[in-house]
Amino acid sequence: MGNKVLVAYSSKYGATAEIAEKIGEVLHQADLEVDVLPVKSARDLKPYSAVVMGSAAYMFRWRQDAVSFLRKNQKRLLELPLWLFSSGPLGKGDPVELLKGQRYPKSLQPLIETLKPRDIAVFHGFVDMKKLNFFERFAFKNAADSQGDFRDWNAINAWASSIADTLTKNL
């Protein structure tokens, strides 16, 4: 099995994919073999010794393909070290506080408690008005303080480094 890590993600407009790529880069710099893939492309988990999975969150709902990935691979994920993250809160302040302490959607609580991830991170998101559809642009039209890139790359790097430290000590 070795030290191969899967960083799987579900991203609507690419911001979560960029976070996943950064996580993969940090893990790779720690001499771990890493595949960074959309959850739809991550079909076989047998080659992996650990999984990091992230989803974009909209109105604090994870994307359906991310939820399907967790459910479909539940048996294998129980055998592996697992870390989860989401991106989505906009604005200033601690992203978990912005979500009133929630690290994942309440509807996923039974699944998350079964999977027992090592950690669940919440990262700020990014809204690029040019990529939004008509209805999304309308919703953000009067919310200038929620537009832009709120991702904290230092926090993302630190979280990925903590995963790398854990894996390099245990693999």
N, C-alpha and C positions, 0 to 999 in steps of 0.2 A: 504494500500500500504506500509506503514512503511518506513524503512530506508534501503531497499535492493538495492544494487548497482550492476550493471553488468559491468564487465571489459571484453570486447570482443576484440579479436585480430586475425590477420592473419599473420602467420609466416611461412617462407619457411624452415629455418634451425634451428629455435628455439630461436634465439636471441631476437626477438620481443616478443615471448611468455614469456621469462624470464623477460623482462621489464614489461609486463602485470602482471605477478605474483608479482613483487615487488610493483607495484601500488596497487594491491589487498591487499597485506600484510599491507601497510601503511594505507589504508582505514579501514581494519579490526582492526588495532591497535587504531583507532579512534572510536571504538565501532559501526562501521557500518557493516551490514551483506553484504557479498560480494560473488558473483559468478564470477570466472575467467574462461572464456570459449572461445574456438575457435569460430569465427563468424559462422562457419557452424553448430555448436551445439547450438547456441543462437537463438532459433526459436520463443519463446514467450516472448515478452517484458512486458506483463501485470504485472508480479510480481514486476517490478523494479520502483524505484522512481528516478533513475538517470542512465546514461550510460556513460562509458568511452570506446572509441573504438580506437584501434591502428592497423596500418598496416606497414609491412615491405615495404620499397620503393627500387625499383631497377630502376636505370636510372631515378629516380624520378617519377616513376609510382607506384601507390598503387596496391596491389594485387587485382585481380578481385573479389575474394570472399568478400573482405572488401568493395569494391565499391557496390557490389550486396547487401550486408547487409544494407548499408545506403539507397540505393534506395528502397529496399523491405520494410524497416521499416520506411520510411520517415514520414508517417502520425503519428505514435506513437512517433518517435523521436522529432517531433515538440512540443509534450506535455511534454517532459522531459528535465531536465538540461543535456546537452551533452558536453563532452570534447573529443577532438580528438588528436591523436599523431601519428607520424610516426618515424621509425628508419631506418637509412640507410647511411647518409653521413659518409664517412671515412676520416681519416686524422685528423690533428690538427686544432684547431680554432673553432669559433662559427659555429654550424651546420647550422643555418639559413643563415649565410654569405656564407658558402660553397655552398649553394643552391641559391645564388644571391637573397636572401630575400624571396624566395618562402617557404610557410609553407605547401602547398598542391599542387598537380598537377593542372595546369591551366585548364585542361579539366573538372575538378570537381568544378570549380568556381560557376556555377549556383546552383548546388546541395548544396554546402557548404554555400553559401549566403542564401539559403532557410532555411537550418537547423539551422543557427545562433548558432554555438557552443559557449560555454562560453570562451573557449580558444583552441588554436591549438598549440601543442608543437612538436618540431622536436628534436629528440635525435640521437646522433651518433650511428653507427651500429657496427657490429662485423662480420669479415670474418674469418672463420675457413677453411683453405685450404683443410683440410682432408674431409670436407663435400661437397665440390663443385664438380660439374660434370666436365667432360673433358673440355668443352668449357669455363666454368667459370674459371677453373684453368689456362687455356691458357690466358684468358683476364687479370688475376691478376699476371701472371708469372713475368713480369718485373715491377711490381708496389709494391715493398716491403714496401713502406711508406703507402700503403693502406691496408696492411694485419694486422690482429690482432683485439683486442677488444678495441674499442674507446668509448664505452658507459661510460657516466658520471653518476655514481650512485648517487652522491650528487645532481645533477640537477634533476634526476628522482625522488628521494625522496622529494626534495623541491616542485616539481610540484604536486606530489601526496598529499603532506601535505596541499598544498593550496586548492586542491579539497576537502580534508577531512574537512578543516576549513569551507569552504563554505557550505558543506552539513550538518555538525553538527549544524550549526547556522540556517539553513533553513528547515530542515526536522522535 
